[in-house]
Amino acid sequence: MRAGPRMLPLLVAPLRARPGRLLALVLWSLVEAVPALLAGQLVARAVDDGFAADRPLTGLAWLALMGLGVFAGAWGTRQAYPLLAAVVEPFRDDLVRTVAEGSLREAVAGRTVDASGVSRLTLQVEMVREAYAGVLMVVRGFLLTVGGALLGMVFLAPLILLLVVPPLLAGLGLFVMLLRRMAGAQRDAIVADERVAEAAGAATAADRDIVACGAEDGVRADLVAHIDAQAAAARRLATLMPARVLCLAVAGWLPLLLLLVAAPGLRAGGLSAGAVLGAATYVTGGLQPAVRSLIQGLGGSGLRLVVALRRIHEAYPPGSAVGGRRGPGSPRTTGSSARDAEPAAVACAGDVEPSAVASVSASASVSASGTACAIESTGVASAHDVELTAVTFAYGPQADPVFRDLDLTLPEGGHLAVVGPSGIGKSTLAGLIGGTLEPDSGLVRLGGRPPGTLPPAELSALRVFVPQEAYVFTGDVAENLRYLRPDASDEEVVSAVDAVGAGPLVARLGGIGAVIDPAALSSGERQQIALVRAYLSPAPLVLLDEATCHLDPGAEARAEEAFARRPGSLLVIAHRISSALRARHVLVLDGDRVVSGTHGEVLEQSALYRDLVGHWSEDGRVPQARRDEADPAADRRVRATPPRSRS
C-alpha cells in the first residue's frame, strides 16, 4: 500500500506541527519498551542462574524484576495516550474545517452540495481520526517492541537473529504486497458507501417528484444497484482479510518454529538453555504480538486511514479553492434517475388531447359541509373533477389526524388557493389529491378514479404536480420543458415560456436549445423551468405546492395568472396571500376549522384569513365582502357548519 506523493506529508504534518508533544511521546514510548528489551535477558538469567542452578529464589528474583519492567511499561503507556490525543484531535479538527469550508464554498458557488459532504464530515472524518490514532499506536508499538526484542537478542545470542530476521522480513514484505490490493478494495467500499448515501439522499429529497412522475421503479432499481455494488465491494474486501493470517504465520510463527527446530543444535554449540528460552520469550512475548498488532492495525485502521483521507483530499484538494470540484461518485444531475425511468409516463402524457381539458365549469359554488367544505359544480360531475369524500389522514397510527372526514370537490376548470399556517396540512392535501399520499379512510377521486390505483402513466396524464423544490435535469432547455409533452412544437414551447414569464431566463441560457446544468441555476430559475414544463403538460389538473416561493411577487403573479388562463383546474398551495386574492375560491385551513368560499366570503368568516390579508377596519369591524361580478360563482352563497372536534 502506497500512501501516494500527497499522503505522506498529510500523515506526517500533524507530528511536525507539534514537535514538543512528539518528543514527549517518543520518550515515554522508550519507557514503554523496557519489558520488550529486558524480558528475554531476565528469563535467561532466571533459568541459568536460578532454576537450573538449584537456586529458585534467585530465579524468582529475576522474574520479579521482569514484573517490575512490566509495570514500568504500563506507566509509559498511560503517559503516552494523552500525548497521542494531543496530536490526533487537532488533526481531526483540521479535517472538519477542510470539509466544512469545502462544502460551504460549493454552496456559495452555486454547486449542489449532496449527501457525500455529510458522509465525509461524519463517517470519514471520524474514521480518519480513529484510524490515525490506531496507526500511530500500532506503528510506534511495533518499532519499539520489535526493536527492543532484536536488540535484546543481539546481547543474548546474536546467532539467533539468523533464525528470526529472514522470516520476519519475508512476512512483512508479503503483507506490504497484500496491502496494495486491500487498499484498492477498501477504497471501492468507501466509494460505494458514498454513492449509496448520495443516491438515498437524492431519492429522499425528491420523493414527491419521484412519486408524482411515476418513477418509483426506476429510482428503486438505481438504489438497489448502488446497494448491490456496496455489498460486492464489502465482499471483495472480506475475501482479502484472511490472507493476513498467512503473513502473521510467516513473520510471527515461523521464527519460533525455526528456533525450536534449531534448539538442539544451538545447545550443542554451547548456547545455554536459558538463552534458548530467553530467545523464545523475545519471539513469543515481543515479536509475535507486535507483528500481529501491526498486521491487524495496518490491515484495518491503516487502510481506512489512507483511503478515507485520500477521498477527503480528492474532494477538497489542498492548495486549490476548496470544494472547487466534485469528488468521484457525485451525481451530475438532479433527479436523473427519475428522468431515465419514466418513458412510459411521458409518452402517455403526450397522448392526452388538449381539447379534452378545455371545458370549464364557471358556475361553481363553495359550501362547507360536516368537518370540511366542498367546491361543488352546478352540473353533472365532469371527467376531471377532484373529489375527496370523508377523507381522514394521519402520519402514523398514533398521530393526530391532519384531516378527519374531509369532503372537497374541485370541479373541472376550478381555481382554488389553499392557505393556512405552516404545518397545518396544505402540502398534505396536495399530496392526497396528487396521489403521492393515500388516505387512511375515505375516498380521493380524480375524474372518478382513485389516484392511488392508477398506473404511473395514467396518473401523470391526469395531473401535474409541481412541488417547492423544482425538478430539473441536465440536458437542453427544450428537453426539460418537453418532459411531460415530448411532441410539443418549438412554437408551443416558446409560447409557454412567454406565458409563464420565463422568457428572460431562457434568453440568458441561450435559447431552448442551450444545455443547462441544474447546479448552476438558482432556486427561482429552476422553479420557472418546472412551471413552464407543467404549463405545457396536457394534464387537466395542475397542483402548485408553493411552486413559486423562490420567485419575486411580480414573477409569481405572472405565472399564476398564466395557469389560471390555462384550460383545466388549478390548485395553488399559497406561499403569499396574493395567491389567494388571485384565486376564484379560497380554502382556509385553521386547525379544526375549515373555511371556504370566495375571497370576500372567507374574509367574513375566518379571523385567520383577515389576519393574513390585513383587512381589519380602524374600528375593529370586518369590512363588507366585495363581489366579483366577473365571476358567476360569486352569486352563490356559502353554507358553513362547525366541524366535529378531532379526537
C-alpha positions in Angstrom: 0.0 0.0 0.0 1.4 3.3 -1.0 0.2 6.5 0.6 1.0 8.4 -2.6 3.1 11.5 -3.0 0.5 13.7 -1.3 -0.5 11.3 1.5 2.8 11.0 3.4 3.1 14.8 4.0 -0.5 14.8 5.2 0.2 12.0 7.7 3.4 13.5 8.9 2.2 17.1 9.1 0.4 16.7 12.5 3.5 15.3 14.0 5.8 18.0 12.7 3.3 20.7 13.8 3.8 19.6 17.5 7.4 18.7 18.0 7.3 19.1 21.7 4.4 16.6 22.1 6.1 14.3 19.7 9.4 14.3 21.6 7.5 13.6 24.9 5.6 10.8 23.1 8.9 9.2 22.0 10.5 9.4 25.4 7.5 7.8 27.2 7.4 5.2 24.4 11.0 4.2 25.3 9.9 3.6 28.8 7.0 1.5 27.5 9.6 -0.6 25.5 11.5 -1.6 28.7 9.7 -5.0 29.0 10.4 -5.9 25.4 14.1 -5.1 25.8 14.7 -6.9 29.1 12.2 -9.8 29.0 14.5 -12.4 27.3 17.6 -11.4 29.3 15.7 -11.7 32.6 14.3 -15.1 31.6 17.7 -16.4 30.6 19.2 -15.2 33.9 16.3 -16.7 35.9 16.9 -20.1 34.2 20.7 -20.2 34.1 21.5 -18.5 37.4 18.4 -19.6 39.3 16.3 -22.6 38.5 19.0 -24.6 36.5 21.5 -24.0 39.4 19.1 -25.2 42.1 18.6 -21.6 43.4 14.9 -21.0 42.9 14.8 -17.8 45.0 17.4 -16.3 42.6 15.3 -17.3 39.7 12.2 -15.8 41.2 14.0 -12.6 41.9 15.0 -12.2 38.2 11.3 -12.9 37.3 10.2 -10.3 39.8 12.5 -7.8 38.1 10.7 -8.7 34.8 7.4 -7.9 36.6 8.7 -4.5 37.6 9.6 -3.9 34.0 6.0 -4.7 33.0 4.8 -2.1 35.5 7.2 0.5 34.0 5.9 -0.3 30.5 2.3 0.2 31.7 3.2 3.5 33.2 4.8 4.6 29.9 1.6 3.6 28.1 -0.5 5.6 30.4 1.6 8.7 29.8 1.7 8.2 26.1 -2.1 8.1 25.5 -2.8 11.8 26.4 0.1 12.9 24.3 -1.3 10.9 21.4 -4.6 12.6 21.8 -2.9 16.0 21.8 -1.6 15.1 18.3 -4.7 13.3 16.9 -7.5 15.7 18.0 -6.1 18.8 16.3 -5.7 16.7 13.1 -9.4 15.8 13.3 -10.3 19.5 13.8 -8.3 20.4 10.7 -10.2 17.8 8.6 -13.6 19.0 9.9 -12.6 22.5 8.9 -11.4 21.4 5.5 -14.7 19.5 4.8 -16.9 22.2 6.2 -15.2 25.0 4.3 -15.3 23.0 1.1 -19.0 22.2 1.4 -19.8 25.9 2.2 -17.7 27.1 -0.8 -19.5 24.7 -3.0 -22.8 26.0 -1.8 -21.8 29.6 -2.2 -20.5 28.9 -5.7 -24.0 27.5 -6.6 -22.9 23.9 -6.8 -25.1 21.2 -5.5 -24.0 20.1 -2.0 -25.1 16.4 -1.8 -25.1 13.8 0.9 -21.5 12.8 0.3 -20.3 16.0 2.0 -22.2 14.9 5.1 -20.7 11.5 4.8 -17.2 13.0 4.7 -17.9 15.2 7.6 -19.3 12.4 9.8 -18.2 9.0 8.8 -15.0 9.6 7.0 -13.6 12.3 9.3 -14.3 10.1 12.4 -12.8 7.2 10.5 -9.6 9.1 9.9 -9.4 10.3 13.5 -9.8 6.8 15.0 -7.6 5.2 12.3 -4.8 7.8 12.7 -4.7 7.2 16.4 -4.7 3.5 16.0 -2.0 3.5 13.3 0.2 5.8 15.4 -0.1 3.4 18.4 0.5 0.3 16.3 3.5 1.6 14.4 5.0 3.1 17.5 4.5 -0.1 19.4 5.8 -2.3 16.6 9.0 -0.3 16.1 9.8 -0.1 19.8 8.8 -3.7 20.7 10.5 -5.4 17.7 13.5 -3.1 18.0 13.8 -3.9 21.7 13.4 -7.6 21.1 16.0 -7.7 18.3 18.4 -5.6 20.4 17.9 -7.9 23.3 18.8 -10.9 21.0 22.0 -9.1 20.0 23.1 -9.1 23.6 21.7 -12.5 24.4 22.8 -14.6 21.3 23.5 -12.8 18.0 23.3 -16.1 16.1 19.6 -16.3 16.8 19.0 -13.3 14.6 19.7 -15.5 11.6 16.6 -17.6 12.5 14.4 -14.6 13.3 15.1 -11.8 10.9 14.7 -13.5 7.5 11.1 -14.9 8.1 10.2 -11.6 9.8 11.2 -9.6 6.7 9.5 -12.1 4.4 6.2 -11.9 6.2 6.3 -8.1 6.3 7.1 -8.0 2.6 4.2 -10.3 1.8 1.9 -8.1 3.9 3.0 -5.0 2.1 2.2 -6.6 -1.2 -1.2 -7.7 0.1 -1.9 -4.1 1.4 -1.8 -2.8 -2.2 -4.8 -4.9 -3.1 -6.6 -4.4 0.2 -6.2 -0.6 -0.2 -8.0 -0.7 -3.6 -10.8 -2.9 -2.2 -11.1 -0.6 0.8 -11.4 2.4 -1.5 -14.1 0.7 -3.5 -16.0 0.0 -0.3 -15.8 3.7 0.8 -16.8 5.0 -2.7 -19.7 2.5 -2.7 -20.8 3.8 0.7 -20.7 7.4 -0.6 -22.8 6.5 -3.7 -25.4 4.8 -1.6 -25.6 7.9 0.6 -25.8 10.2 -2.5 -28.5 8.1 -4.2 -30.5 7.7 -1.0 -30.2 11.4 -0.2 -31.3 12.4 -3.7 -34.2 10.0 -3.6 -35.4 11.2 -0.2 -35.1 14.9 -1.2 -37.1 14.2 -4.4 -39.6 11.7 -3.1 -42.6 13.7 -4.1 -41.2 14.4 -7.5 -40.5 10.7 -8.0 -43.9 9.6 -7.0 -45.5 12.4 -9.0 -43.6 11.3 -12.1 -44.3 7.6 -11.5 -40.5 6.9 -11.4 -40.5 4.7 -8.3 -39.4 1.6 -10.1 -36.5 3.3 -11.8 -35.3 5.0 -8.6 -35.7 1.8 -6.7 -33.7 -0.1 -9.3 -31.0 2.6 -9.1 -30.8 2.4 -5.3 -30.7 -1.5 -5.4 -27.8 -1.3 -7.9 -25.9 1.0 -5.6 -26.6 -1.2 -2.6 -25.6 -4.3 -4.5 -22.3 -2.6 -5.6 -21.7 -1.7 -1.9 -22.2 -5.3 -0.9 -19.9 -6.6 -3.6 -17.2 -4.2 -2.6 -17.6 -5.3 1.1 -17.3 -9.0 0.0 -14.2 -8.3 -2.1 -12.6 -6.7 0.9 -13.7 -9.5 3.2 -12.1 -12.2 1.0 -8.7 -10.5 1.3 -8.7 -10.2 5.1 -8.0 -13.9 5.8 -4.7 -13.6 3.8 -3.4 -11.6 6.7 -3.2 -14.8 8.7 -0.6 -16.1 6.2 1.5 -13.0 6.8 1.3 -13.4 10.5 2.3 -17.1 10.3 5.4 -16.3 8.3 6.5 -13.2 10.2 5.4 -14.3 13.7 5.2 -18.1 14.0 7.9 -19.2 11.6 10.7 -17.7 13.6 9.5 -19.6 16.7 9.3 -22.8 14.7 12.8 -22.4 13.3 14.1 -21.6 16.8 12.6 -24.8 18.2 13.9 -26.9 15.3 17.4 -25.4 15.8 17.4 -25.6 19.6 19.3 -28.9 19.8 22.0 -27.6 17.5 22.2 -24.4 19.4 22.6 -26.3 22.7 25.2 -28.5 21.2 27.1 -25.3 20.0 27.3 -24.1 23.6 24.2 -21.9 23.9 22.7 -22.3 27.4 19.1 -23.5 28.0 18.3 -20.1 29.5 19.5 -18.3 26.3 17.2 -20.5 24.2 14.3 -19.9 26.5 15.1 -16.2 26.5 15.1 -16.1 22.7 11.8 -17.9 22.7 10.5 -15.2 25.1 11.6 -12.5 22.8 9.7 -14.1 19.9 6.5 -15.1 21.7 6.3 -12.2 24.1 7.6 -9.4 21.9 7.9 -10.2 18.2 4.6 -12.1 17.7 2.3 -9.6 19.5 3.9 -6.7 17.7 3.6 -8.3 14.3 0.0 -9.3 15.0 -0.9 -5.8 16.0 0.9 -4.3 13.0 -0.9 -6.6 10.5 -4.3 -6.1 12.1 -3.8 -2.4 12.6 -2.5 -1.5 9.2 -4.8 -4.0 7.5 -7.8 -2.4 9.2 -7.2 1.1 10.5 -4.3 1.8 8.2 -6.4 1.1 5.1 -9.3 3.1 6.3 -7.0 6.0 7.2 -5.3 6.3 3.8 -8.4 5.6 1.7 -10.6 8.0 3.7 -8.0 10.7 3.9 -7.4 10.4 0.1 -11.2 10.7 -0.5 -11.4 13.8 1.6 -8.5 15.5 -0.2 -9.7 14.4 -3.6 -12.9 16.2 -3.0 -11.2 19.3 -1.4 -7.7 19.3 -2.8 -5.1 21.3 -0.8 -3.8 24.5 -2.5 -7.0 25.0 -4.6 -10.3 26.6 -4.0 -11.6 24.1 -1.5 -14.7 22.4 -2.9 -13.8 23.7 -6.4 -14.5 20.3 -7.9 -16.7 17.4 -7.0 -15.4 14.1 -5.7 -15.8 10.9 -7.7 -19.2 9.5 -7.5 -21.0 12.8 -7.2 -24.2 13.0 -9.2 -24.2 15.2 -12.2 -27.9 15.9 -12.3 -30.8 16.4 -10.1 -33.3 13.6 -10.4 -31.7 12.0 -13.4 -32.9 8.6 -12.3 -36.5 9.6 -12.4 -36.0 11.2 -15.9 -34.5 8.0 -17.3 -37.0 5.8 -15.6 -40.3 7.1 -16.9 -40.5 7.0 -20.7 -44.0 5.3 -20.5 -45.4 8.1 -18.3 -44.0 10.8 -20.7 -45.5 9.0 -23.7 -48.9 8.6 -22.2 -48.9 12.2 -21.0 -48.3 13.3 -24.6 -51.3 11.3 -25.8 -53.9 13.3 -24.0 -55.7 15.7 -26.3 -55.7 19.3 -25.2 -59.4 19.6 -26.2 -60.2 17.0 -23.5 -59.5 19.6 -20.8 -60.8 22.7 -22.5 -64.3 22.8 -20.9 -64.6 25.0 -17.8 -67.5 24.9 -15.4 -67.6 28.6 -14.4 -70.8 28.3 -12.4 -69.3 26.8 -9.3 -70.1 27.4 -5.7 -68.4 26.8 -2.4 -70.0 25.2 0.6 -68.9 23.9 3.9 -70.3 20.5 5.0 -69.6 18.5 8.1 -66.0 18.8 9.1 -64.8 20.3 5.8 -66.0 22.0 2.7 -66.9 21.4 -0.9 -66.5 23.4 -4.0 -69.4 21.9 -5.9 -70.2 22.1 -9.6 -73.7 23.1 -10.5 -73.8 20.5 -13.2 -73.1 16.8 -13.5 -69.7 15.6 -12.4 -67.1 16.1 -15.1 -64.4 13.7 -16.2 -61.8 15.7 -14.5 -63.4 16.7 -11.2 -61.4 16.3 -8.0 -63.4 14.7 -5.2 -62.5 14.0 -1.6 -65.2 12.1 0.4 -64.8 11.6 4.1 -61.1 11.6 3.9 -59.1 11.0 7.1 -55.3 11.1 7.1 -52.6 10.9 9.8 -48.8 10.5 9.7 -48.8 7.3 11.7 -51.3 5.3 13.8 -50.6 7.3 17.0 -50.6 10.7 15.4 -53.5 13.2 15.4 -55.2 13.2 12.0 -54.3 16.1 9.8 -57.7 15.7 8.2 -60.8 14.0 9.5 -63.8 13.3 7.3 -62.8 15.9 4.8 -65.2 16.5 1.9 -63.9 18.6 -1.0 -65.0 18.8 -4.7 -62.9 20.9 -7.1 -64.8 20.9 -10.4 -63.1 20.9 -13.7 -62.0 24.5 -14.5 -61.8 25.5 -10.8 -59.1 27.7 -9.4 -58.6 27.1 -5.6 -56.0 28.6 -3.3 -55.2 26.8 -0.1 -53.9 29.0 2.8 -53.1 28.4 6.4 -50.3 28.3 8.9 -47.1 26.4 8.2 -47.6 22.7 9.1 -51.4 22.8 9.1 -51.7 20.3 6.2 -51.6 22.3 3.0 -48.9 20.1 1.3 -50.6 17.0 2.8 -53.8 18.0 0.9 -51.9 18.4 -2.3 -50.2 15.0 -1.8 -53.6 13.3 -1.2 -55.0 14.9 -4.4 -51.9 14.2 -6.4 -51.7 10.6 -5.4 -48.4 10.8 -3.5 -50.2 10.1 -0.3 -53.1 7.7 0.4 -55.8 8.4 2.9 -56.3 6.2 5.9 -60.0 6.2 5.2 -62.4 7.8 2.8 -62.1 8.3 -1.0 -60.0 10.5 -3.2 -61.0 10.6 -6.9 -59.6 12.2 -10.0 -62.1 12.1 -12.7 -64.0 9.4 -10.7 -60.9 7.2 -10.2 -58.7 6.9 -7.0 -55.2 8.2 -7.9 -53.6 5.5 -5.8 -54.9 2.8 -8.1 -53.9 4.4 -11.3 -50.7 3.3 -13.1 -48.0 5.9 -13.1 -48.5 6.8 -16.8 -52.3 7.3 -16.3 -51.8 9.4 -13.2 -49.2 11.6 -14.9 -51.7 12.1 -17.7 -54.4 13.3 -15.3 -52.4 15.7 -13.1 -49.1 17.5 -12.9 -47.6 18.2 -9.5 -45.0 21.0 -9.0 -43.5 20.9 -5.5 -41.5 23.6 -3.8 -38.2 22.0 -4.8 -38.1 22.2 -8.6 -37.2 19.1 -10.6 -34.6 19.9 -13.3 -32.2 17.6 -15.1 -29.1 18.1 -17.1 -29.9 18.5 -20.8 -31.0 21.2 -23.1 -33.8 23.6 -22.2 -36.3 22.1 -24.7 -35.8 18.6 -23.2 -36.6 19.9 -19.7 -39.7 21.8 -20.9 -41.0 19.0 -23.1 -40.5 16.4 -20.4 -44.3 15.9 -20.0 -45.2 16.7 -23.6 -42.4 15.5 -25.9 -44.5 16.3 -29.1 -44.8 20.0 -28.3 -43.5 22.1 -31.2 -40.9 24.8 -30.8 -43.6 27.5 -31.2 -45.7 25.9 -28.4 -42.6 25.8 -26.2 -41.8 29.4 -26.8 -45.4 30.4 -26.3 -45.4 28.6 -22.9 -42.1 30.2 -21.9 -43.5 33.7 -22.6 -46.8 32.9 -20.9 -45.2 31.9 -17.6 -42.7 34.7 -17.8 -39.5 32.6 -18.2 -38.5 34.4 -21.4 -35.6 36.4 -19.9 -34.3 33.2 -18.3 -34.4 31.1 -21.5 -32.8 34.0 -23.4 -30.0 34.2 -20.8 -29.4 30.5 -21.1 -29.0 30.7 -24.8 -32.5 29.7 -26.1 -34.4 26.4 -25.9 -31.5 24.5 -27.5 -29.0 25.5 -24.8 -27.7 22.9 -22.4 -28.3 23.6 -18.7 -26.7 22.4 -15.6 -29.2 22.3 -12.7 -26.5 23.1 -10.2 -25.7 26.4 -12.0 -29.4 27.6 -11.7 -30.8 29.4 -8.7 -33.9 28.0 -6.9 -36.1 30.5 -8.6 -34.8 29.7 -12.1 -35.3 26.0 -11.5 -38.9 26.8 -10.4 -39.5 28.8 -13.6 -38.4 25.8 -15.8 -40.6 23.5 -13.8 -43.5 25.8 -14.2 -43.2 26.0 -18.0 -42.9 22.2 -18.1 -46.2 22.0 -16.1 -47.9 24.6 -18.3 -47.0 22.6 -21.4 -48.3 19.3 -19.8 -51.6 18.1 -21.2 -52.7 17.1 -17.7 -56.0 18.7 -16.9 -55.2 19.3 -13.2 -52.2 21.4 -12.0 -51.1 21.3 -8.4 -48.7 24.1 -7.4 -47.3 23.3 -3.9 -45.5 26.6 -3.1 -44.1 26.2 -6.5 -43.4 29.9 -6.8 -41.9 30.5 -3.4 -38.5 31.5 -4.8 -39.9 33.9 -7.3 -40.4 37.6 -6.7 -44.1 38.7 -6.3 -44.3 40.0 -9.9 -43.0 36.8 -11.4 -45.2 34.8 -9.2 -48.3 36.7 -10.3 -47.5 36.3 -14.0 -47.0 32.6 -13.6 -50.2 32.0 -11.6 -52.2 34.2 -14.0 -50.9 32.1 -16.9 -52.1 28.9 -15.2 -55.4 30.5 -14.4 -56.0 31.1 -18.1 -54.8 27.6 -19.0 -57.6 25.1 -19.7 -58.2 22.8 -16.8 -58.2 23.0 -13.0 -55.7 24.7 -10.7 -54.9 24.2 -7.0 -52.4 26.5 -5.5 -50.8 26.0 -2.1 -50.3 29.7 -1.4 -46.9 31.0 -0.4 -48.1 34.6 -0.4 -51.6 35.8 0.4 -51.6 37.4 -3.1 -52.1 33.9 -4.5 -55.4 33.7 -2.6 -56.5 37.1 -3.9 -56.0 35.9 -7.5 -57.9 32.6 -7.0 -61.7 32.3 -7.7 -62.1 30.3 -4.4 -60.1 30.1 -1.2 -59.8 27.2 1.3 -58.5 28.2 4.7 -57.1 25.5 7.0 -57.1 26.7 10.6 -56.7 23.7 12.9 -60.1 22.1 13.3 -61.8 24.9 11.4 -62.0 24.7 7.6 -63.5 27.7 5.8 -64.0 28.0 2.1 -65.6 30.4 -0.3 -64.7 33.4 -2.5 -62.3 35.9 -1.1 -65.0 38.1 0.3 -66.9 35.3 1.8 -63.9 33.8 3.5 -62.9 37.3 4.7 -66.2 37.5 6.6 -65.9 34.0 8.2 -62.2 33.5 9.0 -60.3 35.6 11.6 -57.1 33.9 10.4 -57.7 35.0 6.8 -58.5 38.5 7.9 -55.1 38.5 9.8 -53.4 37.2 6.7 -55.0 39.7 4.4 -54.7 42.6 6.8 -58.3 43.9 6.1 -59.3 44.9 9.6 -61.1 48.3 9.7 -60.0 51.0 12.1 -63.0 50.4 14.4 -62.3 46.6 14.5 -65.3 45.7 12.3 -64.9 43.4 9.3 -65.4 45.3 6.0 -68.1 44.1 3.7 -67.2 41.4 1.2 -66.5 42.7 -2.3 -68.5 41.0 -5.0 -66.6 40.0 -8.1 -69.2 40.5 -10.8 -66.9 38.9 -13.4 -67.2 35.6 -11.6 -70.6 34.0 -11.6 -69.6 31.8 -8.7 -69.7 34.8 -6.5 -73.5 34.8 -6.8 -73.7 31.5 -4.9 -74.0 31.6 -1.1 -71.8 29.7 1.3 -73.1 27.3 3.9 -70.8 26.6 6.9 -71.4 24.4 9.9 -69.0 23.9 12.8 -66.7 20.9 12.3 -66.6 18.0 14.7 -63.6 18.2 17.0 -60.7 15.9 16.5 -60.1 13.1 19.0 
